[in-house]
Amino acid sequence: MQIRNLNPSQDIGASAWFVQIDGHRLLMDAGTHPKLEGHASMPLYEEIKNEDLDAIAISHCHHDHVGSLPMAQRYFPKAHVLMTELSYFLVERVLHNSVNVMMRQKEELGIQEYPLFTHDEIDETAHLFQGFRYNREIEWAAFNKTRAGAASPTLEFYDAGHALGSAGIMVRGSKETLFYTGDVSFRDQTLLKAARFNDVRADVLIMETTRGNRMTPLGFTREGEVDRLAKAIQSVIQRRGCILIPVFALGRTQEILAQLALMMRSGQVQNQPIYIGGLGRVFTEIYDLQAHRANRNHTGLKLTDALNLIVLEKGQAEKMRLNTPRIFVVTAGMMSDKTAAHDLALRMAGDPKHAIFFVGYADPDTAGGRLKAAKHGETFLFSPSGGEVTRQCQIEDFDLTAHANREDLLDFVGQVNPKTVLLGHGSEESRMWFQNAILERHPKIKIVQPQPGVLVEA
C-alpha cells in the first residue's frame, strides 16, 4: 500500500490523501486550505496528475475536505465521486457557495485568479457524484471502465458523528486494510449521535489530530458546558446586550440552534428571534428534511419550526441597531473578512454590555482567534479591513466541539490495533502529542507524520 499526503502544509489545511492498493488508485477528500488563497490553497494534485485515478471518496462536506473537488475533477475527469447519501444532499450547495465567495473576493480583494472553478463546471460534473448508505461495501475501482472485469478493492463509509453526512472510510484490499477517520466525534452532540466506529479494525490508520494539544479537564461534561452557556446567554439578555455566536454554516449552526431551541423550550433562555445567515438557513432546512436518515437525537425537533429564524440580508450586520437584546448565530466561525460575524464583532467588541461566545476552534491567526485571545481592555489588530479594536465586551469560550477529544482517539488506536498510524489534520504540537502517547501505550506501532507530497510505503 502506498499513501501520499497532498495537503500543502502540515497543519489543518487542504485535506487530500492519495492511496494506491492492489494496483488501484483512490483519492480521499479534496479540500482547500482555510488560511490560504487561490491556487496556494489547493492540494498538491500535480504530484499525482499522471496517475490513473479510479475514484474520489469524500469524508464530509466542510470546505477543508471538499472545497477543491472541481479542481480534482479537472485532473481526473473520469473518476466517480463517492460519498454518503447525506453528503450527496449537501455537496453541490457547498461548492456553488464557494464560487459565490470567490467571485466576491475577486471583486473586493482583487484576487484575479478567482474563481478557480465555475457554477457551470459544478453542474457539468455533478452526474459523477454518487451517494451511498453507511456500512455498504462498494467496489470503487469498478467505476473505472478501463478496468472492467478486474478485481476491485472496496470501501465502506462509517458514520463519524462530526457533521451531517460525515464518514470515516474503510478501504479493503486483497491483503491489507486502511481506515481513514476523517473528522470524528466519539461523543454525542446536541443533534448528532457519536461515531459508529465500534467494529473498526485495520492494518493502516490515517487519523485526525485536531485536539491533540488540548487536554480534557478533569470532571468536564458537555452537559455542564451547555448549562454554563444557557446562564451566560440569559445574563446578557437581562442586561439588554446582544450575543454573537460565530459558527460554520454546516454543522455548528444547526447544533447551536438545536441547543437554543431546547433552552427556550425549557425556559432556561428567554424566547426571542435568532438571526442567522442565508447559507446557514439552507443547511438548517436540510438538517430538518433529512432528520429521518441521520443517526441523531431529537429526530422530531424541526429547527425551522421550533425557532423564529430571521435571515440577515446583505449588509444588514453593519447597519442594524444593537440597542435591544439580539442573538446572532452567524458565519464565519473564525470571523473572516466581509462576513456577518466579522462585521458584528467589529461593532460589538468595544461595548461591555455585549457578548461574543465561541463554541469551536478559532485559528490564532484569524480575526476570531485574535479576538478570542485578547484581554479585557486590550487594543489589538482585529483585521486588515477592521483595523484596531479595544476589547470591552464579554468573551467566553464554550467547549462544544465536533471533534474527538484526544483521549478518545488514543483509545480508538488501541481498538483498531493497526501496524501503522499516519497522523494528519492537526498542528505540530497536536501530532507530536499523539506520536508520543501512542508509542508509550503501543510501542510496536509504526508512527508516520507524512510530509506534504511524499510517498509513504505503509
C-alpha positions in Angstrom: 0.0 0.0 0.0 1.3 3.5 -0.9 -0.1 6.7 0.5 0.7 10.3 -0.3 -0.5 13.3 1.8 -1.5 16.0 -0.6 -2.1 18.7 2.0 0.3 21.5 1.0 1.1 22.2 4.7 1.3 20.1 7.8 -1.4 21.8 9.8 -5.2 21.7 9.4 -5.3 22.5 5.7 -6.4 21.1 2.4 -7.2 17.5 3.3 -6.5 15.1 0.5 -4.9 11.6 0.6 -3.8 9.5 -2.4 -4.0 5.8 -1.8 -2.6 3.0 -4.1 -3.7 -0.5 -3.2 -3.7 -3.7 -5.3 -2.7 -1.6 -8.3 -5.8 0.7 -8.0 -5.8 4.3 -7.0 -8.1 6.3 -4.8 -8.3 10.0 -3.7 -9.8 10.5 -0.2 -11.0 14.1 0.2 -10.4 17.1 -1.9 -10.2 20.1 0.4 -9.0 23.7 0.4 -6.6 25.3 2.9 -8.7 27.8 5.0 -5.8 30.2 5.6 -4.5 30.4 2.0 -6.0 32.0 -1.1 -6.1 31.0 -4.8 -4.0 28.1 -6.1 -1.9 28.1 -3.0 -4.9 26.8 -1.1 -5.2 23.7 -3.3 -3.9 20.2 -2.5 -0.8 19.0 -4.4 -2.6 17.5 -7.3 0.4 18.0 -9.6 2.1 15.2 -7.6 -0.4 12.6 -8.8 -1.5 14.2 -12.2 -0.2 11.2 -14.2 -1.9 8.6 -12.1 -4.9 6.7 -13.4 -7.3 7.5 -10.6 -10.2 5.2 -10.2 -12.4 7.2 -7.8 -12.6 10.1 -5.3 -14.2 9.4 -1.9 -15.3 12.4 0.2 -15.5 12.1 4.0 -17.8 15.1 4.6 -18.8 18.5 3.1 -16.7 21.0 5.1 -14.5 23.1 2.8 -11.2 21.8 4.1 -12.3 18.4 2.9 -14.4 19.1 -0.2 -13.7 22.6 -1.4 -11.3 21.8 -4.3 -13.4 18.9 -5.6 -14.0 20.5 -9.0 -10.2 21.1 -9.4 -9.6 17.4 -8.6 -12.1 16.5 -11.3 -10.2 18.6 -13.9 -7.2 16.4 -13.2 -9.3 13.2 -13.2 -12.4 13.8 -15.3 -13.4 10.1 -15.4 -13.2 9.5 -11.7 -16.5 8.9 -10.0 -17.0 10.8 -6.7 -18.3 8.7 -3.9 -19.8 10.0 -0.6 -22.6 9.2 1.9 -26.2 9.8 0.8 -26.4 12.7 3.3 -23.3 14.4 1.9 -24.9 14.0 -1.6 -27.7 16.3 -0.5 -25.1 18.9 0.6 -22.2 18.9 -1.7 -23.5 20.9 -4.7 -24.8 23.7 -2.4 -21.4 23.8 -0.7 -19.5 24.1 -3.9 -21.8 26.6 -5.5 -21.4 28.8 -2.4 -17.6 28.5 -2.9 -18.0 30.0 -6.3 -20.1 32.9 -4.9 -17.5 33.6 -2.2 -14.6 33.5 -4.8 -16.5 35.9 -7.1 -17.0 38.3 -4.2 -13.3 38.0 -3.1 -12.2 38.7 -6.7 -14.2 41.9 -6.6 -13.5 43.0 -3.0 -9.9 41.8 -2.5 -8.6 41.8 -6.1 -7.7 38.1 -6.2 -7.5 37.8 -10.0 -7.2 34.0 -10.3 -10.7 33.7 -8.7 -12.9 31.9 -9.3 -10.9 28.7 -9.5 -14.0 26.9 -10.9 -17.4 28.0 -12.0 -21.1 27.2 -11.4 -21.3 25.6 -14.9 -18.3 23.4 -14.1 -20.1 22.0 -11.0 -23.3 21.4 -12.9 -21.4 19.6 -15.7 -19.6 17.2 -13.4 -22.3 16.6 -10.8 -23.5 13.5 -12.7 -20.4 11.7 -11.4 -21.4 12.3 -7.7 -22.9 9.2 -6.1 -24.3 8.9 -2.6 -24.3 5.6 -0.6 -25.7 4.5 2.7 -23.4 4.0 5.7 -22.0 0.4 6.1 -22.4 -0.6 2.4 -19.3 -2.2 0.8 -18.6 -0.5 -2.6 -16.2 -1.8 -5.3 -14.8 1.5 -6.1 -12.3 0.6 -8.8 -15.2 -1.0 -10.8 -16.3 2.6 -11.7 -13.2 2.9 -13.9 -14.5 1.4 -17.3 -10.9 0.7 -18.5 -10.6 -1.8 -15.6 -13.8 -3.6 -16.3 -13.6 -7.2 -15.1 -10.6 -6.6 -12.8 -10.8 -7.4 -9.1 -11.6 -4.3 -7.2 -10.8 -3.2 -3.6 -13.8 -2.0 -1.7 -14.6 1.0 0.5 -17.2 1.5 3.2 -18.5 4.6 4.9 -18.8 4.6 8.7 -20.8 7.3 10.5 -18.3 9.7 12.0 -20.7 11.8 14.1 -19.0 15.1 13.2 -21.5 16.8 10.9 -24.4 15.7 8.7 -23.1 13.0 6.3 -19.6 12.8 7.8 -17.8 9.5 7.5 -14.8 7.5 8.2 -13.6 5.5 5.2 -12.6 1.8 5.3 -10.6 0.6 2.3 -10.2 -3.1 1.9 -7.7 -4.7 -0.5 -6.9 -8.3 -1.1 -4.3 -8.5 1.7 -4.4 -5.1 3.5 -6.9 -2.7 5.0 -6.8 1.0 5.7 -9.1 3.2 7.8 -9.3 7.0 7.4 -11.1 8.7 10.3 -11.9 12.0 8.5 -13.1 14.4 11.2 -14.8 12.4 14.0 -16.7 12.9 17.3 -16.8 10.0 19.7 -19.3 11.8 22.0 -22.9 12.8 21.3 -23.5 16.3 20.2 -26.9 18.0 20.7 -28.3 16.6 17.4 -25.8 14.1 16.0 -25.0 11.0 18.0 -21.5 9.7 18.4 -19.4 8.0 15.7 -20.2 4.4 15.0 -16.7 3.0 14.7 -17.1 0.2 17.2 -16.0 -2.7 14.9 -13.3 -0.9 13.0 -10.0 -2.9 12.6 -7.3 -2.1 10.1 -3.7 -2.5 9.2 -3.2 1.2 8.5 -4.9 4.1 10.3 -5.0 7.7 8.9 -6.1 9.8 11.9 -7.1 13.4 12.5 -5.2 15.1 15.4 -7.2 18.4 15.8 -7.4 18.3 19.6 -4.0 16.7 20.4 -2.9 19.9 22.0 -5.9 20.1 24.3 -6.3 18.1 27.5 -9.9 17.4 28.6 -10.2 18.9 32.1 -11.0 16.5 35.0 -14.7 16.4 35.6 -15.6 18.1 32.3 -19.0 17.3 30.9 -20.8 18.6 27.8 -24.0 19.0 29.9 -22.2 21.3 32.3 -20.9 23.3 29.4 -24.4 23.7 27.9 -25.7 24.8 31.3 -23.0 27.4 31.5 -23.9 28.7 28.1 -27.6 29.0 28.9 -26.8 31.0 32.0 -24.4 33.3 30.2 -26.9 33.9 27.4 -29.7 34.8 29.8 -27.4 37.1 31.8 -26.6 39.1 28.6 -30.2 39.3 27.7 -31.1 40.7 31.1 -28.6 43.5 30.8 -30.0 44.3 27.4 -26.9 43.3 25.4 -26.5 41.4 22.2 -24.9 38.0 21.8 -22.8 36.9 18.8 -22.0 33.2 18.4 -19.7 32.8 15.3 -20.2 29.4 13.7 -19.6 27.5 10.5 -22.7 27.3 8.3 -22.8 23.5 8.2 -22.8 21.6 11.4 -22.0 24.2 14.1 -25.0 26.4 13.1 -27.5 23.5 13.4 -26.1 22.2 16.7 -26.2 25.6 18.3 -29.7 26.3 17.0 -30.9 23.0 18.4 -29.4 23.8 21.8 -31.1 27.3 21.8 -34.4 25.7 20.9 -34.1 23.3 23.8 -33.1 26.1 26.2 -36.1 28.2 25.1 -38.4 25.2 25.4 -37.2 24.5 29.0 -37.4 28.2 30.0 -33.6 28.5 30.5 -33.4 31.2 27.9 -36.0 33.8 27.1 -37.9 33.2 23.9 -36.8 35.6 21.1 -35.8 35.6 17.4 -32.5 34.1 16.2 -30.6 35.9 13.4 -28.7 33.6 11.1 -27.1 33.7 7.6 -28.6 32.6 4.4 -26.4 29.6 3.9 -26.9 28.6 7.5 -30.6 28.7 6.8 -30.2 26.4 3.8 -28.2 23.8 5.7 -30.7 24.0 8.6 -33.6 23.1 6.3 -31.6 20.1 5.0 -30.9 19.0 8.6 -34.7 19.2 9.2 -35.6 17.4 6.0 -33.1 14.6 6.4 -33.6 14.1 10.2 -35.1 10.6 9.5 -31.9 9.5 7.7 -29.4 10.7 10.3 -28.3 8.9 13.4 -29.3 11.7 15.7 -31.1 12.8 18.9 -34.4 14.8 18.8 -35.5 13.5 15.4 -38.8 15.3 15.9 -37.1 18.7 16.5 -37.5 20.8 13.4 -35.4 23.8 13.9 -37.2 26.0 11.3 -40.5 25.3 13.3 -39.1 25.5 16.8 -37.3 28.8 16.4 -38.2 32.2 14.9 -35.2 32.3 12.4 -34.5 35.7 10.7 -32.0 35.6 7.8 -29.7 38.6 7.8 -29.8 40.5 4.5 -26.6 41.5 2.7 -25.0 44.5 4.6 -27.6 44.3 7.5 -25.0 43.3 10.1 -23.2 46.6 9.5 -26.3 48.7 10.0 -28.9 47.2 12.3 -29.3 48.7 15.7 -27.9 46.9 18.6 -29.8 48.7 21.4 -32.1 45.7 22.2 -31.2 42.1 23.1 -30.5 40.0 20.0 -28.9 36.6 19.4 -26.8 36.2 16.3 -25.7 32.7 15.1 -23.8 33.6 12.0 -20.8 32.7 9.8 -17.9 32.7 9.7 -16.7 30.7 12.6 -13.3 32.4 12.5 -14.7 35.8 11.6 -13.1 36.1 8.2 -13.3 39.4 6.4 -16.6 40.5 4.8 -18.7 38.1 6.8 -21.6 38.8 9.2 -19.6 37.5 12.2 -16.7 39.8 11.3 -18.9 42.9 10.9 -20.9 42.3 14.0 -17.8 41.5 16.2 -16.3 44.8 15.0 -19.3 46.7 16.2 -19.8 44.8 19.5 -16.2 44.3 20.7 -16.0 47.8 22.3 -19.3 47.7 24.2 -19.3 46.0 27.6 -23.0 45.1 27.5 -22.5 42.8 24.5 -21.0 39.3 24.5 -19.3 37.1 21.9 -19.4 33.4 22.7 -17.1 31.0 20.9 -18.3 27.4 20.6 -15.5 25.9 18.5 -12.0 26.2 17.2 -10.7 29.7 16.1 -7.3 29.7 14.5 -5.0 32.1 16.4 -4.0 33.9 13.1 -7.6 34.8 12.2 -9.7 37.7 13.4 -11.7 35.4 15.6 -8.6 33.9 17.1 -7.1 37.3 17.9 -10.3 38.5 19.5 -10.6 35.3 21.5 -7.1 35.7 22.9 -7.4 39.5 23.6 -7.6 40.5 27.3 -10.3 42.9 28.5 -9.2 46.5 27.8 -6.5 45.4 25.3 -6.2 47.1 22.0 -5.2 44.8 19.1 -5.4 44.5 15.3 -8.6 42.7 14.6 -8.3 42.5 10.8 -6.8 44.5 8.0 -10.2 45.9 7.0 -11.4 46.4 10.6 -8.3 47.9 12.0 -7.5 48.1 15.7 -10.1 47.3 18.3 -10.2 47.7 22.1 -11.9 44.7 23.6 -14.5 45.8 26.2 -17.2 43.2 25.5 -17.6 39.9 27.3 -15.8 37.0 25.7 -16.4 33.3 26.6 -15.2 30.0 25.2 -17.6 27.0 25.4 -16.1 23.6 24.6 -18.9 22.2 22.4 -16.5 20.7 19.8 -17.5 18.4 17.0 -14.0 16.8 17.1 -12.9 13.8 19.2 -11.1 14.5 22.4 -7.5 13.3 22.3 -8.1 10.7 25.0 -10.9 9.1 23.0 -8.8 9.0 19.8 -5.9 7.4 21.7 -8.3 4.7 22.9 -9.5 4.2 19.3 -5.9 3.5 18.2 -5.9 0.6 20.6 -9.2 -0.7 19.3 -8.1 -0.6 15.6 -4.8 -2.2 16.5 -3.0 -1.0 13.3 0.5 -1.8 12.2 1.0 1.8 11.1 -0.6 5.1 12.0 -0.4 8.2 9.8 -1.0 11.5 11.7 -2.6 14.5 9.9 -5.1 17.3 10.2 -3.6 19.0 13.3 -0.8 21.3 14.4 2.7 20.1 15.0 2.1 20.2 18.8 -1.0 18.0 18.4 0.7 15.5 16.1 3.6 15.2 18.5 1.3 14.6 21.5 -0.3 11.7 19.6 3.0 10.3 18.4 4.4 10.2 22.0 1.2 9.0 23.5 0.7 6.2 21.0 4.3 5.0 21.3 4.1 5.0 25.1 1.0 2.8 25.0 1.7 0.8 21.8 5.5 0.7 21.2 5.2 -1.7 18.3 3.0 0.6 16.2 4.8 2.5 13.4 4.0 6.2 13.6 4.4 8.4 10.5 3.9 12.1 10.1 3.8 12.3 6.3 5.5 15.3 4.7 3.5 17.1 2.0 3.6 15.2 -1.3 6.0 12.5 0.0 5.1 8.9 -0.9 4.8 6.6 2.1 5.0 2.8 2.0 2.6 1.6 4.6 
